[in-house]
Amino acid sequence: MRDTTTAVLLSLSACLAWAGRPLNTDDASAADPGVCQLEGWVTSAGSERAFVLAPACGLVEGLELGTDYAVLKPGDNNRAAATLSIKIVPDALRSETPVGDLNFGFKLGAGFAQSPYTGWRSAGGAASVLATLSPNDDWSLHLNLGVLRDRDSGKSGGQANLALTWTPREEMLLFAEYLGGTRRDVFGGSISSAGGRWWLIKERLGLDLSVSRVAGSELGTVWSLGFGWYGQ
């Protein structure tokens, strides 16, 4: 991930971030046992594109297995990227507080990249602690604190993601988030994003749109358009 533009696209397409649409910040919840979901999106930054599919399934209570596959265009340095992740949300870490419901979870992931010269290789890994605070049904605050590892450089860096979501109407979700961390020379600058989701079928099928800006980058606005389908 030496090319800055490619690094941004990989991070926004869930490479080493692996979050749930439309956010890049993950929530402290897991899919129910035997229930699967499929998310897909395209991310655009200048002349670069990433086309992503990301299925995930609940295995047992509080345990979710997810993966994603991204095709990168033009793909001069990396043709494709993929991640495999597991999320654990223990029921024992759920609590009711004076300011709302508070949940905690953990997530581990491994990233891979396909070079036009060497084929598939390990790109690194990530580990995060997840927290979600929901004061009511309309508002939620999500926090991720973790560590990223880039195999090519052999360097690790800290990562902190913060997102606020608001549901002004039953069929609409809006959000704002900030993704920051250390080792900007390896993982890129901080990312500020905003966007929303429109439910075509409540909690089952939704479309989403988000815009992002990357600190210290000449990319301009990064656009992402996607969908999410969630089994029942």
Disulfide bonds with the S-S distance in Angstrom:
Cys36-Cys57 1.89
